[in-house]
Amino acid sequence: MQVLAVDWSGDQRAAHHRIRVASAVPGRLLEVRGGLDREGVVEHLLARADAGPLVVGLDFSFGLPAWFAREQGCADVAALWDLVEREGEEWLRACRPPFWGRGPRPRPPLDPARPGLRATEEAARAAGFDPRSTFQIGGAGAVGTGSLRGMPHLARLREAGFAVWPFDDAGPSTVVEIYPRVHTGPVVKRSPAARRRVVESDPRVPPALRDEVTASEDAFDAALSALDMAEHRDTLRALRAVPAGRPETIEGALWLP
């Protein structure tokens, strides 16, 4: 099975400068690739799927909180992705609540009935991580822009035959949502020296790839995520869709090893 991890980007004009795609087998990093924009990543994944079984980790939210989807009239995640394709750019431009973080838009007051985090993010926080709300579309740590510009591509991959977990059982080609911090550990990723120390102490990274992996946070995240996923590829191959009635059926869920 091929294992890929993608460090995604919501950059409107220069995503190809940020996106990195890493591939790995158990115990060894094979490649870190740059230069692809979002459409290019999808084409690359479709081509790789033609070469045999494939699992891909994408580091953006596959859905939005269930209450928001219901308020928009979405009965399932396919309807939500379709809505995002039609209206997502306007959400980003206007940055109206519940979206926040761009220009003068601060985070809205907490409302227990309309939480900013998905159930999977609440669970990750309980486990000691710090995932951000998909409604945050600007400022440090924002994941919303990349997510809104990623969800329509999930629909395209699904139409092409990919299983999208947790909405589908794993298939010959499967995509899962990843959170790179889970796979990199507590390293200070913004520090090139810290990244270098991690990479040079990891025998799974060949010396020829060390400079590429440490060159940016994007490459570092993709590489370490791919290596971790490769160690769990049997688990990934056996994933099953979440049962009906759970919020993850429309919100999505992080894959955690």
N, C-alpha and C positions, 0 to 999 in steps of 0.2 A: 504493500500500500504506500502510495506517495503521501507525504505529509508536508503541508505548506502553512505558513503563518504570514498574514499580511498586516503590516502597520499602515493603517488607512489614513487618509487626510481629507478634510472638508474644504481645503483651500480652493477658492473658485477659479483662480487663474494658474496656479503653479503647483498643483497637487503632485505632478510628476517629479518635483524636486524633493518631496517629502516622503512619498510612499516607498516602502521597501517590502519585497517579497522574499521570504527565506524558505528554504527546503531542507529537510533533515531526514535521516534514518536513525534508528536507535543507536545512540552512542557517537553520532557524527553529524556535524553540519555540512551540508553539501554546497549551498549557494546562498548568496544574498544579492538580490537583483534590485536595481533602481531604474528610474527613467520612465516608468509607466504611470499614466494618469488613471482615473477611476475606470473609464471605459476600457483602457488597455489592460487593467487587471482582470476585468471580466473576460475579455478575449483570451488572455493568458490562461485563466482557469478552465475555460471551455476547451482549449487546446490540450491542456494537461489531462483533462478528464478523458479525452479520446485515447490517451496512452495507458489507461488502466485505472484501478481503484484509487480513489483520492479522498483525502479529508483536508479541509481548509479551515483555519482559524482567522476570523475577521474581527478587528478590535473596534467595533462600533455597536451601538445598541440596535437590536433587531426589532424593537417595538417601543411603545410609549406606555405610561401607566394606564391600567385598564379603565379607570374612570374617564380619562380623556378620550380614549377610543370610543367608549359608550356615548359620551356627550356628542361626539362627531357622527354618531349613527353607524359605527363600524361593528359588524357582528363577528368578524374574524380578522386575522392578521393580514390576509390578502386584501381585504377592503381597506385596512389601514395603510398598507403600502401604496395602494392605488391613490388614496387621498393625499398621502405625502408627495407622490409624484406630481399631483395636480396643484397642490397648495403649499408645499414645503418652502419654496423659494419666497413666497409672500410672507409666510411665518417668519422666516429669517430676516426679511427686509423690515417688517413692521416691528418685530420683537414685542408683541403684545403679550400680557400674561395669559397662560402660565409660563411663557418663554421669558427669559431674562438674561442679563449679562452684557448686552450690547448697548453702547452709548449710555444714556442716563437711566437705563432700566435695571434697578436693583432686584435682588431676589424677593419675590412676594412673601408676605407673612405666612407662617406655617398654618396649614389648614388640614387637620387630620382626615377630613373627608375627601380631600383632593391632594394627596401626598405627591411630593416631587420625585420620589424614588420609586422604582419598580420593586416588586417583591424580591427579585433576585439580588438587587442592590442592597436592600435592607438586610438580607441574609449575609451578604458579603461584609457589610459593616459589622454585623454581630460577630463575624469571624476575625475581625481586626483589620480589615481593609478600608479604603476610603474612596469608593466609587462616587462619581459625580452624577447629578441629575441630567437626564437627556434634555430637559427644558433649559439648561444653561447653554447658551449659544455664543457666549463671549466671555473673556477673562481667563485667568489661569486655570488650567485643568478642564476647560470646556470640551464636552464631547458631543454636544447637540448638533452642531453644524455638520460634522462628519457623519453623524448618524442619519440626519435627514437627507443628506446627499448620498447615503449608502443604501437605505431601505429599498428604493426603487430597483437597485441592482439585484437585490435578493429575489425580487419577483422575476427578473429576467433569468437568473440562474435556476430558479425553481421551474420555470417554463421549459428550460433546456434539459431538465431531468435531474437536477441536483436535489437532494433532500436537504431541508433546512431545519435543523434541530433547534428548539425542542418541539416544533410544530409537526415534524415528520419523524418516522423511524429512520435511522441511518440507512443509507443505500450505497450503491457502488461509488457515487460521488456525493459528499456530504459537506455542508458548511456549518460551523458552530461559532458562537460568539465568545470571544476571549477577552480577558482583562490582563494585559501584559504584566502588571505589578505582581500578580500571583506567580508568574513564571520567572521573573527576574530576581525576586527577593528584595530585601530592604536597601539595596544599593542606592547611592545618591546619583541618579542617572544623568543629571545635568552636568556632572563632573567627568570630563574625559579621562582623567587619571583614575577615577573610581571604576569607570567602565573598563578601562584597560586592565586593572587589577583582577576584576572578575573574569575577563576573557582569558588572560594569561594563566590563570589558575584552573581553567576548565579544559581538560584534555579532549573534550568533544569538539572543540573549535580548532581546526587545522591552522598551523602557523600562517599559511598563505591567505587565510581569511580574517586574521585578527585585525588588521588595519581597517578593513571594510566594516567589520562588526562594531568597532569602537568609534568609527568616524562620526556617528550621530546617535541620538537617542532612538530615532526611528529604526535604524539598522539593528541596534542593540536589542530593542523590544522584539522585533521580528525574529531575530536569530534565537534568542533565549526561549521565546514562545514556541518556535518550531521544534527545538530540541526537547522541550518538556512534553509537547504533544506526541513526538515520536516515541517517547518512552511509554506512552499510554495508548498506542494505536489500537491495541486489541479492545480496550474499553471503548474507544471512540467508534470502532467498527460495530459495537454491540448496542449503541445508544437506542433508546426507544422514546417515542413521543410522550409528552406529559399527558396525564389523564384529563379528560374533559372536566370542566368546572374549576380548574385551577387558573389563577391569574396568568401563569406563564403561557397559557394557550394563545394569548393575544399580546402579552408583554414581551415574550422571549425570556431567555435565561442564560446566564453565564455558564460556560462549561468550566468546571473546576476539577482538577485532577484529584 
